[in-house]
Amino acid sequence: TGLHRKTKDGFVLGEPDKDTLRILWNESISFLNSARTERKNLNEFAERLSKRPYKLKQGVIDFWLPIFLFIKRDDFALFSDDGYIPNINDQVFELVVRKPKDFEIKAFDIDGLKLELFNQYRTILNQSAEKTATSRNFIETIKPFLTFYKTLPEYGKTTKHLTKQTIALREAISKAKEPEKSFFEDFPRALGYSETKLREDKKQMSEYVSK
């Protein structure tokens, strides 16, 4: 099928290069795209594959689900009842196969001014600009904010002798559990900006980054 193939860098798992699994791959991509606007439960994905026209048996679904998610692991955030899962490993995949209903995914929807804003965050942190946002660079970018908060003395974490916006931003950082939401909704809201306005007005985005 081409899912597992040899490259100059060794063996990799990737998009199938033969027609055998093309329809299944396209349906899986369609599900992933549907998760751009809101989280989707993985049980919905499994149920799609079990019904017409695919009617995959459970054993095949158990095989396909982790393989597809592994191949596309940089394109989405994974969540369980305990919140965001930054590191997806074999133990996580085993749980996903056992109980897909306990997990949700949110595909990244980052382009245009949103991607520009993401790279502004990276500039603040002296990180290189990226052509696309992935799970890997989201974690890399959110980590310094979380580390900064954790290293604050107790007084810095609790004092009210700060501006309302500073307190709101501190709160947003302390409760950050989903990088995409934190960067494009919670942090801007704390400083008095809306995601919509930031995406439509480069001047406002520049002001926000300065703040």
Secondary structure, 3 states (H helix, E strand, C coil): CCCEEEECCEEEECCCCCHHHHHHHHHHHHHHHHCCCCCEEHHHHHHHHHCCCCCCCHHHHHHHHHHHHHHCHHHEEEEECCEEECCCCHHHHHHHHHCHHHCEEEECCCCHHHHHHHHHHHHHCCCCCCCCCCHHHHHHHHHHHHHHHHCCCHHHHHCCCCCHHHHHHHHHHHCCCCHHHHHHHHHHHHCCCCHHHHHHCHHHHHHHHHC
